[in-house]
């Protein structure tokens, strides 16, 4: 087994960026599902849940990119 095959633990920046990406993916899935649903409540789901998840992912990514130092 070579040294390249050993997984290294993720640092703080990588974990936060992965979390931000996960929030973005979940937000997009929520928005796609709400677009396929034809009910007035779908708009609330689209804007409320999907929009908040997307905004949280973007803000977490920007905060990480600006303030969190790689270790």
N, CA, C and O atoms as a GROMACS GRO file, in nm:
protein
  284
    1UNK      N    1   0.084  -0.117   0.000
    1UNK     CA    2   0.000   0.000   0.000
    1UNK      C    3   0.089   0.124   0.000
    1UNK      O    4   0.180   0.136   0.083
    2UNK      N    5   0.064   0.213  -0.091
    2UNK     CA    6   0.147   0.333  -0.100
    2UNK      C    7   0.092   0.442  -0.008
    2UNK      O    8  -0.021   0.434   0.040
    3UNK      N    9   0.175   0.541   0.016
    3UNK     CA   10   0.135   0.651   0.104
    3UNK      C   11   0.025   0.735   0.042
    3UNK      O   12  -0.048   0.803   0.115
    4UNK      N   13   0.009   0.732  -0.090
    4UNK     CA   14  -0.095   0.811  -0.156
    4UNK      C   15  -0.234   0.754  -0.130
    4UNK      O   16  -0.333   0.826  -0.141
    5UNK      N   17  -0.243   0.628  -0.097
    5UNK     CA   18  -0.372   0.563  -0.078
    5UNK      C   19  -0.430   0.587   0.061
    5UNK      O   20  -0.547   0.555   0.085
    6UNK      N   21  -0.353   0.642   0.152
    6UNK     CA   22  -0.401   0.666   0.288
    6UNK      C   23  -0.484   0.794   0.290
    6UNK      O   24  -0.433   0.901   0.254
    7UNK      N   25  -0.610   0.785   0.331
    7UNK     CA   26  -0.691   0.906   0.336
    7UNK      C   27  -0.645   0.999   0.448
    7UNK      O   28  -0.612   0.955   0.558
    8UNK      N   29  -0.645   1.126   0.419
    8UNK     CA   30  -0.607   1.224   0.520
    8UNK      C   31  -0.733   1.286   0.578
    8UNK      O   32  -0.833   1.301   0.507
    9UNK      N   33  -0.729   1.322   0.705
    9UNK     CA   34  -0.847   1.385   0.764
    9UNK      C   35  -0.869   1.523   0.702
    9UNK      O   36  -0.775   1.593   0.665
   10UNK      N   37  -0.995   1.561   0.692
   10UNK     CA   38  -1.030   1.690   0.634
   10UNK      C   39  -1.003   1.801   0.734
   10UNK      O   40  -1.027   1.786   0.854
   11UNK      N   41  -0.953   1.913   0.685
   11UNK     CA   42  -0.934   2.026   0.774
   11UNK      C   43  -1.064   2.105   0.783
   11UNK      O   44  -1.163   2.072   0.717
   12UNK      N   45  -1.063   2.209   0.864
   12UNK     CA   46  -1.184   2.285   0.893
   12UNK      C   47  -1.243   2.348   0.766
   12UNK      O   48  -1.365   2.348   0.748
   13UNK      N   49  -1.158   2.400   0.680
   13UNK     CA   50  -1.206   2.466   0.559
   13UNK      C   51  -1.275   2.366   0.465
   13UNK      O   52  -1.381   2.395   0.411
   14UNK      N   53  -1.214   2.250   0.447
   14UNK     CA   54  -1.272   2.149   0.357
   14UNK      C   55  -1.406   2.098   0.409
   14UNK      O   56  -1.499   2.078   0.332
   15UNK      N   57  -1.416   2.078   0.541
   15UNK     CA   58  -1.543   2.033   0.599
   15UNK      C   59  -1.652   2.137   0.579
   15UNK      O   60  -1.766   2.102   0.546
   16UNK      N   61  -1.620   2.264   0.598
   16UNK     CA   62  -1.720   2.370   0.581
   16UNK      C   63  -1.762   2.386   0.436
   16UNK      O   64  -1.879   2.410   0.408
   17UNK      N   65  -1.668   2.372   0.344
   17UNK     CA   66  -1.703   2.383   0.202
   17UNK      C   67  -1.791   2.265   0.161
   17UNK      O   68  -1.884   2.282   0.082
   18UNK      N   69  -1.763   2.147   0.212
   18UNK     CA   70  -1.848   2.031   0.182
   18UNK      C   71  -1.987   2.050   0.242
   18UNK      O   72  -2.087   2.013   0.179
   19UNK      N   73  -1.995   2.107   0.361
   19UNK     CA   74  -2.125   2.134   0.422
   19UNK      C   75  -2.203   2.236   0.340
   19UNK      O   76  -2.323   2.221   0.319
   20UNK      N   77  -2.134   2.340   0.292
   20UNK     CA   78  -2.199   2.440   0.208
   20UNK      C   79  -2.249   2.378   0.078
   20UNK      O   80  -2.359   2.410   0.033
   21UNK      N   81  -2.172   2.290   0.020
   21UNK     CA   82  -2.214   2.222  -0.104
   21UNK      C   83  -2.335   2.133  -0.078
   21UNK      O   84  -2.425   2.125  -0.161
   22UNK      N   85  -2.337   2.066   0.037
   22UNK     CA   86  -2.450   1.981   0.072
   22UNK      C   87  -2.577   2.065   0.089
   22UNK      O   88  -2.684   2.025   0.044
   23UNK      N   89  -2.565   2.182   0.154
   23UNK     CA   90  -2.680   2.271   0.167
   23UNK      C   91  -2.731   2.317   0.031
   23UNK      O   92  -2.852   2.324   0.009
   24UNK      N   93  -2.640   2.347  -0.060
   24UNK     CA   94  -2.678   2.389  -0.195
   24UNK      C   95  -2.752   2.277  -0.268
   24UNK      O   96  -2.855   2.302  -0.331
   25UNK      N   97  -2.702   2.156  -0.259
   25UNK     CA   98  -2.764   2.043  -0.327
   25UNK      C   99  -2.904   2.016  -0.270
   25UNK      O  100  -2.998   1.995  -0.346
   26UNK      N  101  -2.917   2.017  -0.139
   26UNK     CA  102  -3.048   1.994  -0.078
   26UNK      C  103  -3.144   2.105  -0.116
   26UNK      O  104  -3.261   2.079  -0.144
   27UNK      N  105  -3.097   2.230  -0.118
   27UNK     CA  106  -3.181   2.342  -0.159
   27UNK      C  107  -3.229   2.328  -0.302
   27UNK      O  108  -3.346   2.355  -0.332
   28UNK      N  109  -3.141   2.285  -0.392
   28UNK     CA  110  -3.180   2.266  -0.531
   28UNK      C  111  -3.280   2.152  -0.547
   28UNK      O  112  -3.373   2.161  -0.626
   29UNK      N  113  -3.261   2.044  -0.471
   29UNK     CA  114  -3.355   1.932  -0.477
   29UNK      C  115  -3.493   1.976  -0.428
   29UNK      O  116  -3.594   1.942  -0.489
   30UNK      N  117  -3.498   2.052  -0.319
   30UNK     CA  118  -3.624   2.103  -0.267
   30UNK      C  119  -3.692   2.191  -0.372
   30UNK      O  120  -3.814   2.182  -0.392
   31UNK      N  121  -3.615   2.277  -0.438
   31UNK     CA  122  -3.674   2.365  -0.538
   31UNK      C  123  -3.724   2.287  -0.660
   31UNK      O  124  -3.830   2.320  -0.714
   32UNK      N  125  -3.652   2.187  -0.704
   32UNK     CA  126  -3.697   2.106  -0.818
   32UNK      C  127  -3.826   2.031  -0.782
   32UNK      O  128  -3.919   2.025  -0.862
   33UNK      N  129  -3.830   1.976  -0.662
   33UNK     CA  130  -3.951   1.905  -0.620
   33UNK      C  131  -4.070   1.999  -0.608
   33UNK      O  132  -4.182   1.962  -0.644
   34UNK      N  133  -4.047   2.120  -0.559
   34UNK     CA  134  -4.158   2.214  -0.546
   34UNK      C  135  -4.205   2.265  -0.682
   34UNK      O  136  -4.322   2.302  -0.696
   35UNK      N  137  -4.118   2.268  -0.782
   35UNK     CA  138  -4.160   2.309  -0.916
   35UNK      C  139  -4.251   2.205  -0.981
   35UNK      O  140  -4.333   2.239  -1.066
   36UNK      N  141  -4.235   2.080  -0.943
   36UNK     CA  142  -4.316   1.974  -1.001
   36UNK      C  143  -4.452   1.962  -0.932
   36UNK      O  144  -4.540   1.890  -0.981
   37UNK      N  145  -4.470   2.030  -0.820
   37UNK     CA  146  -4.592   2.023  -0.742
   37UNK      C  147  -4.680   2.142  -0.778
   37UNK      O  148  -4.636   2.256  -0.764
   38UNK      N  149  -4.802   2.119  -0.824
   38UNK     CA  150  -4.889   2.230  -0.862
   38UNK      C  151  -4.991   2.257  -0.752
   38UNK      O  152  -5.105   2.212  -0.757
   39UNK      N  153  -4.947   2.330  -0.654
   39UNK     CA  154  -5.030   2.370  -0.542
   39UNK      C  155  -4.977   2.504  -0.492
   39UNK      O  156  -4.857   2.529  -0.502
   40UNK      N  157  -5.063   2.591  -0.441
   40UNK     CA  158  -5.015   2.721  -0.394
   40UNK      C  159  -4.908   2.711  -0.283
   40UNK      O  160  -4.825   2.801  -0.269
   41UNK      N  161  -4.912   2.605  -0.207
   41UNK     CA  162  -4.813   2.587  -0.101
   41UNK      C  163  -4.674   2.559  -0.158
   41UNK      O  164  -4.574   2.578  -0.089
   42UNK      N  165  -4.667   2.516  -0.282
   42UNK     CA  166  -4.538   2.486  -0.344
   42UNK      C  167  -4.451   2.611  -0.352
   42UNK      O  168  -4.329   2.603  -0.342
   43UNK      N  169  -4.514   2.727  -0.372
   43UNK     CA  170  -4.436   2.852  -0.375
   43UNK      C  171  -4.369   2.878  -0.240
   43UNK      O  172  -4.254   2.919  -0.235
   44UNK      N  173  -4.442   2.853  -0.133
   44UNK     CA  174  -4.384   2.873   0.000
   44UNK      C  175  -4.267   2.777   0.024
   44UNK      O  176  -4.166   2.815   0.083
   45UNK      N  177  -4.281   2.656  -0.022
   45UNK     CA  178  -4.173   2.558  -0.011
   45UNK      C  179  -4.054   2.602  -0.096
   45UNK      O  180  -3.939   2.593  -0.053
   46UNK      N  181  -4.082   2.650  -0.218
   46UNK     CA  182  -3.977   2.694  -0.309
   46UNK      C  183  -3.898   2.809  -0.248
   46UNK      O  184  -3.775   2.805  -0.241
   47UNK      N  185  -3.968   2.912  -0.204
   47UNK     CA  186  -3.901   3.030  -0.150
   47UNK      C  187  -3.851   3.007  -0.008
   47UNK      O  188  -3.738   3.040   0.025
   48UNK      N  189  -3.938   2.949   0.075
   48UNK     CA  190  -3.903   2.932   0.215
   48UNK      C  191  -3.790   2.835   0.238
   48UNK      O  192  -3.682   2.873   0.282
   49UNK      N  193  -3.816   2.710   0.209
   49UNK     CA  194  -3.716   2.607   0.238
   49UNK      C  195  -3.601   2.609   0.138
   49UNK      O  196  -3.484   2.613   0.176
   50UNK      N  197  -3.635   2.607   0.008
   50UNK     CA  198  -3.530   2.603  -0.094
   50UNK      C  199  -3.444   2.728  -0.094
   50UNK      O  200  -3.321   2.720  -0.100
   51UNK      N  201  -3.508   2.843  -0.086
   51UNK     CA  202  -3.433   2.969  -0.087
   51UNK      C  203  -3.344   2.985   0.036
   51UNK      O  204  -3.230   3.032   0.025
   52UNK      N  205  -3.396   2.947   0.151
   52UNK     CA  206  -3.316   2.958   0.273
   52UNK      C  207  -3.197   2.862   0.272
   52UNK      O  208  -3.088   2.897   0.316
   53UNK      N  209  -3.218   2.741   0.221
   53UNK     CA  210  -3.106   2.646   0.213
   53UNK      C  211  -2.999   2.696   0.116
   53UNK      O  212  -2.880   2.685   0.144
   54UNK      N  213  -3.041   2.749   0.002
   54UNK     CA  214  -2.944   2.803  -0.094
   54UNK      C  215  -2.869   2.922  -0.034
   54UNK      O  216  -2.747   2.931  -0.046
   55UNK      N  217  -2.942   3.012   0.031
   55UNK     CA  218  -2.878   3.128   0.092
   55UNK      C  219  -2.781   3.086   0.202
   55UNK      O  220  -2.673   3.143   0.215
   56UNK      N  221  -2.820   2.988   0.282
   56UNK     CA  222  -2.731   2.940   0.388
   56UNK      C  223  -2.605   2.879   0.331
   56UNK      O  224  -2.496   2.901   0.383
   57UNK      N  225  -2.618   2.802   0.223
   57UNK     CA  226  -2.500   2.744   0.159
   57UNK      C  227  -2.407   2.849   0.102
   57UNK      O  228  -2.285   2.839   0.116
   58UNK      N  229  -2.463   2.950   0.038
   58UNK     CA  230  -2.381   3.058  -0.020
   58UNK      C  231  -2.311   3.136   0.090
   58UNK      O  232  -2.192   3.164   0.080
   59UNK      N  233  -2.384   3.171   0.196
   59UNK     CA  234  -2.324   3.247   0.304
   59UNK      C  235  -2.216   3.167   0.378
   59UNK      O  236  -2.113   3.222   0.416
   60UNK      N  237  -2.240   3.039   0.399
   60UNK     CA  238  -2.138   2.955   0.464
   60UNK      C  239  -2.013   2.946   0.378
   60UNK      O  240  -1.901   2.954   0.429
   61UNK      N  241  -2.031   2.930   0.247
   61UNK     CA  242  -1.915   2.924   0.158
   61UNK      C  243  -1.837   3.055   0.160
   61UNK      O  244  -1.714   3.054   0.170
   62UNK      N  245  -1.907   3.167   0.150
   62UNK     CA  246  -1.838   3.296   0.150
   62UNK      C  247  -1.768   3.323   0.283
   62UNK      O  248  -1.656   3.375   0.285
   63UNK      N  249  -1.832   3.288   0.393
   63UNK     CA  250  -1.769   3.306   0.524
   63UNK      C  251  -1.643   3.220   0.534
   63UNK      O  252  -1.541   3.265   0.585
   64UNK      N  253  -1.652   3.096   0.485
   64UNK     CA  254  -1.537   3.007   0.487
   64UNK      C  255  -1.424   3.059   0.400
   64UNK      O  256  -1.308   3.056   0.440
   65UNK      N  257  -1.458   3.107   0.281
   65UNK     CA  258  -1.356   3.154   0.188
   65UNK      C  259  -1.285   3.278   0.240
   65UNK      O  260  -1.167   3.298   0.212
   66UNK      N  261  -1.355   3.361   0.316
   66UNK     CA  262  -1.296   3.485   0.363
   66UNK      C  263  -1.226   3.470   0.497
   66UNK      O  264  -1.114   3.519   0.514
   67UNK      N  265  -1.289   3.402   0.594
   67UNK     CA  266  -1.241   3.407   0.730
   67UNK      C  267  -1.170   3.282   0.782
   67UNK      O  268  -1.087   3.293   0.872
   68UNK      N  269  -1.200   3.164   0.729
   68UNK     CA  270  -1.144   3.041   0.785
   68UNK      C  271  -1.010   3.012   0.719
   68UNK      O  272  -0.998   3.006   0.597
   69UNK      N  273  -0.910   2.993   0.803
   69UNK     CA  274  -0.775   2.963   0.753
   69UNK      C  275  -0.758   2.812   0.740
   69UNK      O  276  -0.806   2.735   0.824
   70UNK      N  277  -0.689   2.772   0.635
   70UNK     CA  278  -0.659   2.629   0.617
   70UNK      C  279  -0.551   2.589   0.716
   70UNK      O  280  -0.456   2.664   0.741
   71UNK      N  281  -0.566   2.469   0.773
   71UNK     CA  282  -0.464   2.426   0.870
   71UNK      C  283  -0.369   2.328   0.810
   71UNK      O  284  -0.277   2.282   0.877
   0.00000   0.00000   0.00000
